Amino acid sequence: MGDHVLVPCTYRGRDIYRWMNDLGILHESYDEVPDLTRACRQPSLQPVGTPQRRALDLAALSAAGVEICGRLVGVSGRRAQISGSPANLIKATDLKQARLLERVDAHVAEHGIADRVGPVDRPAPTPMPPVVTELDLARFSAVVWATGHRPRYPWLDPALLDHRGALRHDGGMLAVPGMYVLGLPFTRRRGSNLLAGVGPDAGLLCAHLMGHLRSPPQAA
C-alpha cells in the first residue's frame, strides 16, 4: 500500500459525494487552494460503486485475509525489501477522514437536519497491520503490478508540458489560444475529474471558446 484517501461510501445515511457536494468541497476553485500542484497529485477517492455500498478499504481487505504491507523498495536475492511506512500513512488517512466527517456533523448541526439524516456512524480506526520489512518471494507464484499511470501526450508540442509531462494550463486553458482541456484533476474545481464535475467546466470553457472564435484573427 501507498498514500491514499480514506472515506466511507456512505455516512449518516447519505452518499459521501453528496456530503462533499453539500459542504462545497467539490466546488473549490483551482485558484483558491494554497498548493494547486499538491492538490492535483492527491490520490483519488476509492469508494466501491455497487448497490450494496460495501467498503473495500484496508480494514475490509484485512478482514478478508489480505496481508497489508508497504511499497516494494528493492530486491535482495530472493527477498523483497518493503517500506515500513504503512503505520504513518494509515494514521494520516484516518485523521483526514475524521476531519471530513466532523465537517459533516457540523453541517448537520448548523442546518438543523439531524432528523432527516442517519445517526452518527463513524468508521472504526483502521487496524494497524503487522510491520513487514521483508518478504520471501518464494511464497508467490504471480505478481499483479498496480502502479497507476502517468500522462503522455506525444502528439503535442513539448512546450505545452511541464517537467513531469503534464499539460500546462490555467483553469483548462492552454497557452495556445483556442486550445483547452477537460476532465483532469482540479481543471477548474476539485470535482473536475468526476462525471458530475465535467459539465460545469465544459460550460465555462465553451463560453471562452466562443469568445475566442468571435475575436478577429491577429496578424502574424
Disulfide bonds with the S-S distance in Angstrom:
none
